[in-house]
Amino acid sequence: MTTTTKKIQSPKLKGTKNPEATSASLIIDAHYAKLGLRKLWDAQRVNRLCSFLRMTHEELASLLHLKGSLFRMQCQSMKPLSGPVCLLLTILEHRYMSEYAPDTIPNIFKFTDND
């Protein structure tokens, strides 16, 4: 006797920029856009985190599994850091700086306003 499992798929939404978008993915995207994580992580904020952790940019890059020279160039660039890097920086910042800095984001994975 064999059992088959049916893959649960979220319904696709028509009329969105991404034809593969689901209601859940749109909620998550809107949540991150509302937090403004990519705008938040500029060179000054990265420097603040490095200083607090007593790490160089290269050491922080290694912690994020990035090449140090590339990370430093991205931080000095006028372009925003990538979304995944911003998520990791936000997690690290809150974990280590929340008691000392009032502007850390406590739970970036809370996608609804419900308690």
C-alpha positions, -999 to 999 in steps of 0.1 A, spaced: 0 0 0 14 33 -10 4 67 3 8 99 -16 11 132 0 -5 162 -18 16 193 -19 -3 223 -5 0 253 -27 -11 288 -20 -34 304 -46 -16 326 -71 -27 362 -74 -35 377 -107 -27 413 -115 5 415 -94 40 423 -107 51 388 -98 28 361 -113 41 336 -87 31 359 -58 8 346 -32 -12 365 -5 14 353 21 44 365 0 28 399 -6 21 403 31 58 395 39 70 418 12 48 446 24 60 440 60 96 444 51 89 474 29 70 490 59 100 484 82 123 500 56 152 476 63 171 483 31 170 521 38 178 516 74 211 498 68 235 526 56 272 529 62 266 548 95 245 520 109 269 493 98 297 513 115 277 516 147 271 478 148 308 471 140 319 495 168 295 480 193 305 445 185 342 455 184 345 440 150 360 452 117 339 452 86 358 422 74 349 403 106 313 412 104 313 402 67 327 368 77 300 364 103 274 371 75 293 346 52 303 374 28 337 385 13 351 413 34 362 435 5 328 431 -12 309 439 20 330 470 26 324 482 -10 287 476 -6 286 496 26 305 525 11 283 525 -20 252 546 -23 232 515 -32 212 498 -5 225 465 9 207 433 -3 176 423 16 190 391 31 221 410 44 198 436 59 177 409 76 208 393 92 222 427 103 188 435 119 188 402 138 224 407 150 217 443 160 187 435 180 203 405 197 233 424 209 223 461 210 186 461 221 195 470 257 216 499 246 200 513 215 163 522 214 160 519 176 165 481 171 137 461 155 126 434 180 108 409 158 113 412 121 93 380 116 60 394 131 41 399 99 8 409 114 -3 435 139 -20 409 161 -4 402 195 
